Amino acid sequence: MDDFWIAKLKNFVDEKKHESIALLQKLVDIPSTSFDVGGIQKVAQIFQTEFQALGFQVEVVDGGQISYPREQKREHIKQFGAH
């Protein structure tokens, strides 16, 4: 890659830095643990909107009810306080 393209890429990243950090903050502020289906759906909606804005065709697939072995769920609740 020559210096011209490296400079263009660096400028693009610099221009999008604050926008990217704001999007990341928005995503991490959404409670979306493994057992929080509503939170996971909110995160998915944000990604869907962002990808569509870039021209991607997006299909959201319902993962159905999340099922974990009882011991794994119990351990998760003990560690993280999820319900």
C-alpha positions, 0 to 999 in steps of 0.5 A: 500500500503506498503512502497516498492510500495510507494517508487516506485511510488514516484521515478516514479513521480520524474523521470517524473517531468520535462517531465510532466511539459514540456508537461503541458507548451506545452499544456497551451501555445496553444491558445485553447479557446472555439471558437478556433477550430484550437487550440483545434485540436492541443491540441487533437493531443498532447493528442492523441500522448501521449496516443498512446505512452502509448499503448492506442487506440485513436479515435479522434471525430470531435465535429463539429461546436461549437454553443453557444447561442448568449448571451453567445458568446457575454459575452465571447467575452466581457470578454476574447476578443475572436472572 
